[in-house]
């Protein structure tokens, strides 16, 4: 007996980020040395305040409301008000098992096709295709930090047939951005918001990295400019290093009662509710707590030092790369080495990643996983292959010193990151 697969799933593959993480873990378990720049999981320990809350609530075993624990939604409301100046009543907030699930459910609920800037996070396009939505890709430029512009949106809209222009569309953006580490300015977001409003486009704004912005950089949400047409998603996985907790949130525009009801209907028929102990622990994560606030800020300080160090190394090596201002990613362009790579029989980004893993034991992801053409020779780098406790303890010893001397900090606290940069340089130098 053969199980026939749904047509919409025949081209679906496993998430590239999760797959490479499992592959690297397997190799390391086998005793192989692999420098892991392929998976973006913040490495810091669970804050004691949150850990205690989880332990204290381990006995919670009953189903909770699909929309989320009322006390948690109250805490989330306060969090977004304090951190980003966004006002959402608890009734406008949905708590789910990760922001990935809530983005999927939002796409499923909203009628319309997807407009997607390139590069994009690996999951966005597959989610849309699973539900049969057409995806219109929007090219971006290095000069713009690979972020969309109003001009780019206008160009795409002009190419659409009249029948498509008249339909509602969905624009999915991510800031700070995975894979580039860049972020939108307030003015850029206002332009995009004006365009979206004029063209009946609903925006899903993935702001999971909103608290991981580097010194002097402020996170801006498009929800300030377009509150009536923006769904904001976030969660605990990045700034709190709690990816495995699988706790995400969605902030819904005021008055969208039918949308909210359909989202909850999907949740009630699929995931029922987010884990009860995790939700109770999340109250501590979202409530105001000076120790936790300091922890988030210090972890971001480490992310900044390490990511900027890798960026500076890449620039020295001759790799083209937009300067990161948030998150813990880089999007290097290896085209300056295209001729030499061609002589080494490497002509695609997938071939480059395979060669780097086989020859110098550095794992990274090809740009094709993020929507780029394979001949463009982009890769996505995550800068978190280090022991979070060691790195944070080292950082706290002398913050000002390390901000001025990134190299010594990374040499001291993040040896795998140093080794990965050295191995990439070695690989490129060996090209004839």
Secondary structure, 3 states (H helix, E strand, C coil): CCCCCCHHHCCCCCCHHHHHHHHHHHHHHCCCCCEECCCCCCCCCCCHHHHHHHHHCCCCCCCCCCCCCHHHHHHHHHHHHHHHCCCCCHHHEEEECCHHHHHHHHHHHCCCEEEEECCCCHHHHHHHHHCCCCEEEECCCHHHCCCCCHHHHHHHHHHCCHHHHCCCEEEEEECCCCCCCCCCCHHHHHHHHHHHHHCCEEEEEECCCCCCECCCCCCCCHHHCCHHHEEEEEECCCCCCCHHHCCEEEECCCCCHHHHHHHHHHHHHCCCCCCHHHHHHHHHHHCCCHHHHHHHHHHHHHHHHHHHHHHHHHHHHCCECCCCCECCEECCECHHHHHHHHHCCCCCHHHHHHHHHHHHCEECEEHHHHCCCHHHCEEEEECCCCCHHHHHHHHHHCHHHHHHCHHHHHHHHCHHHHHHHHHHHHHHHCCC
